[in-house]
Amino acid sequence: LANSKESIEEDDILTIMYTSGTSGTPKGVILTHRNMVSNILFTLAAFPLEAGKRVMSYLPFSHILERSACYAYLACGANMYFVRSKETFLADFQSARPYFSTSVPRVLEKMYAHLQEAALAHNALKRHIVQWSIKTAQAYNAHKKKRISLTIKLIFARLLVLNRWKNQLGGKLECMVVGAAALRPEIGRMFSAANIRIREGYGMTEASPLISLNRFSPGLNRFGTVGIPIPAMDLKIEDQNEHGEGEILIKGPNVTQGYYKRPDLNKKIFTKDGWFKTGDVGKMLDGRFLQITDRKKDIFKTSAGKYIAPQPLENLLNASPFIIQSMVVGFGKPYLIALIVPDFLLLEEWCEFEKIHWTSPT
């Protein structure tokens, strides 16, 4: 091991990770030891990791967030547990009883939807209690001083509903770092009100992966943003519009040197002075919290000449428990169209509860 360590240079290639190809053909991202180690050192400082404590891993190792997190777990001496399959997800959490895990928004959204579905299955009194607890939890905001009345309501909401929800994940889970897609603020508040502190971050494979993160320290978390840019990395907003929005550019030791055998792309992703073009559009709030607006490639223009960023509209639609996914389109048209994937199971249960005739489309 000592000989291997001495033979490795900081700029030697550690791994080549292929992007998911959500906006094009998958590309091999070259990541060096310097790239990954710089990000792991920040992770160790920012995540509440401790030697001997249990952590849960369930994202695939082809996902850069999970790969980086597991390196950090090994570095700090945490006890790592792994989910065996999606069918055993809750059982594995209840068995391992971890205190920390990484996640993607879709997993939290499904748990949130399950809680809302459960409300429909109860009698009128229990349904009212669940709905009241959800409303109370959604009013929770970690970075603001809470009113005494809200504090009292949260105590009862936790006793009646939220603690049972937490027990489904083993009862010991304290913290989760969420990335890879936008997290709806009300879901972050729900989990945090249940004493599972949710911290949303922003990153990409090309940045090893973290670019910004809401911190676990008091006052350094704001729901609806992806937090504060990490130390040792520069970030700027290029070509800002009247709202302060523009493309996010980054530079730092965690940023890739380019794509494997793609010199054509490498010329396009870097500016002449070395800034990496993320392709994401965002703005800074209060000069330090980064908010992602949309993917630059997803913004389109209607026939009236108005530019539309679809993600905020899709987030509003996806806030409905009856909608699983949505997509807003309208390029070259005088109107917008929303393509929606409904939650037919929840719709059927709601119709039965409201005594409305229901015909399944399947």
Phi, psi and omega in degrees: 000318179296320179295319179297319181297318182291335183274353184263130175260156183302324184265011172289148180289126175271316183201159170240113183250131181270132178292162185289342179076027181295335180235031179154192179289137178305141182234142179278112181271122179277121178238127181266173175298322178299315180304306186289318183296320179299321180286323179295321178298321176293318180302316180297327180280328187265325181278145179279062183265142180221146178298136176087346179275155186272135175232152182245135177241128177218351174282153181291152180287353171284352177268121186299327179297315181289322179299313180295318180298318181293325173300319180292322177300315180296320183294325183267350178085024177287156176272116186265133174238152184233136174288131184285321180196169179294333178290333182256015186307301183293320180298321180291321176296318181292329179283314183282327181052059182285163176253348182213148175199157168264162181202172171242153184305326185301323180295315180293323179298320181292322177293321178296317178297323179297321179295320179291324177295321180298327180299326181287338184278346184271169172287177188302318182293311180295323179296320179295321180296316179296314181295321177295320180295320178297314180297319179295316181296324181290342177278351181291135177216110190297329188269002177244151179291127185274142175291154180299321181298320179292321179300317179294317178299320180296323179301313181290322179297321178293317181294320186276323188225306193295324179295324178294323177297316179295324181296336176295338178257023176100344176085347183251354184294124183249328189217144173219137173255127187243136179205188176085340177198169182288134176260128177295129184305323183294332178286320175301320179293321180301308181295318182295324177294334177274015181065030168244098187290119181259129177232115181273139178232176180226134179195183178200160181306321183292349180245011170070017001244342194291135174246316177212161184201137168288130186274164177273350178287149181303136176081000183247026177228134176220114178298142183093358175234171177253021170088203186256136178306145184287155179296161177067011177229137178264142179220137176216157179257117185265144175052058183289142174271191183294344179264004181082011182267141177191180181289139180275123176246143182226157177207135179168177183292344180270355185274135182302156174274351177145189181261145183295121178054035177228064178299334178296319179284324182300328178290334184272330188275346179247142172283171181297332180260019168092009178277138178271130179272112183285335185082000178259147178253134181202183177209162179261135175254130181055025175076002181216332180270127181269132177239126179274128179268311182185174169280136182302322182288339184275342181290132182229168181245133176281174180293343178275359178087009181269131178279135182238127172262109189288334188300315178301322178292319179295323178297321178295317178295317183291348178291341177287133178294345181272357182243123179277311180215156176214158179215124181261127179229170180160021181300124176075007180249160179276007182212169178254151178235136176248120174267124190236136171255104183284159171270090187296327180295314180292322177299318179296316179297320180294319179296320178296319181295320181274003180057043177255135180298133184232130175240116182292135179285349182263000000 
